[in-house]
Amino acid sequence: MVSVSLPEKMNEEIKALIESGYYDNRSELVRDALRSFFARKSEMRLVSAVELYRQGKITISRAAEIAGVDFETMQSILKDEGVLERGREERKDTEELEEMIS
């Protein structure tokens, strides 16, 4: 759960959108706002994907999906960022790609 403090004017605008029926609730509005943010700020999706991979929370395939790039491009980005080292991790991720293809 996330708690956010907003200026009163923004709270009024949000309330008006919900009362008009445009959104059912604040959560729906926030999810829509974040989807729009990530759609317009593709570099933020990439930053998020790299960090989640760095933390070991996602695979290269999932990172590529989040970033909106193909597997090989994501692998290259992770190498450039110093997150993916050649060798063992690369073989593991190549096996992951092979499993996706078969």
C-alpha positions as a printed Julia matrix, in Angstrom:
102×3 Matrix{Float64}:
   0.0     0.0     0.0
   1.21    3.48   -0.85
   0.19    6.67    0.88
   0.58    9.98   -0.94
  -0.07   13.54    0.2
  -1.55   15.73   -2.53
  -2.32   19.43   -2.72
  -5.95   20.28   -1.92
  -6.65   21.45   -5.48
  -5.51   18.09   -6.86
  -7.64   16.24   -4.3
 -10.65   18.27   -5.45
  -9.95   17.41   -9.09
  -9.62   13.72   -8.25
 -12.85   13.79   -6.27
 -14.64   15.48   -9.19
 -13.43   12.8   -11.62
 -14.7    10.05   -9.31
 -18.02   11.8    -8.65
 -18.56   12.32  -12.39
 -18.18    8.56  -12.87
 -15.02    8.82  -14.95
 -13.24    6.65  -12.37
 -14.79    4.3    -9.83
 -12.28    5.15   -7.1
  -8.88    6.71   -6.33
  -7.01    3.44   -6.89
  -8.33    3.17  -10.44
  -7.29    6.77  -11.13
  -3.8     6.24   -9.71
  -3.29    3.02  -11.72
  -4.35    4.86  -14.88
  -2.04    7.77  -14.07
   0.92    5.43  -13.52
   0.21    3.53  -16.76
   0.19    6.86  -18.6
   3.39    7.93  -16.87
   5.24    4.76  -17.87
   3.84    4.91  -21.41
   5.14    8.45  -21.88
   8.41    7.96  -20.01
   9.88    4.86  -21.62
  13.26    5.55  -20.02
  11.61    5.07  -16.61
  10.46    1.59  -17.64
  14.05    0.78  -18.58
  15.43    2.12  -15.29
  12.83    0.1   -13.4
  13.62   -3.08  -15.35
  17.37   -2.76  -14.78
  16.95   -2.15  -11.06
  14.52   -5.04  -10.57
  16.94   -7.34  -12.41
  19.87   -6.0   -10.35
  17.93   -6.87   -7.18
  17.31  -10.41   -8.48
  13.55   -9.93   -8.49
  12.99  -10.6   -12.19
  14.54  -12.48  -15.1
  16.01  -10.94  -18.23
  12.85  -11.96  -20.07
  10.66  -10.08  -17.61
  13.04   -7.1   -17.65
  12.8    -7.01  -21.45
   9.02   -7.12  -21.23
   8.92   -4.25  -18.73
  11.38   -2.18  -20.77
   9.61   -2.92  -24.04
  12.67   -4.37  -25.77
  13.66   -7.8   -27.04
  15.68  -10.28  -24.98
  19.0    -9.66  -26.74
  18.67   -5.88  -26.42
  17.9    -6.21  -22.71
  20.87   -8.51  -22.25
  23.09   -5.92  -23.96
  21.7    -3.1   -21.82
  22.33   -5.08  -18.65
  25.93   -5.74  -19.75
  26.43   -2.03  -20.51
  25.07   -1.17  -17.06
  27.49   -3.64  -15.46
  24.61   -5.7   -14.08
  25.11   -8.77  -16.24
  28.57  -10.24  -16.34
  29.7   -12.5   -19.1
  29.91  -16.16  -18.19
  27.68  -18.03  -15.8
  24.77  -15.57  -15.7
  24.83  -15.2   -19.45
  24.6   -18.98  -19.94
  21.72  -19.16  -17.49
  19.85  -16.42  -19.34
  20.6   -18.0   -22.71
  19.02  -21.19  -21.38
  16.0   -19.1   -20.35
  15.74  -17.75  -23.91
  16.01  -21.24  -25.37
  13.2   -22.43  -23.09
  11.0   -19.55  -24.26
  11.61  -20.45  -27.9
  10.83  -24.18  -27.48
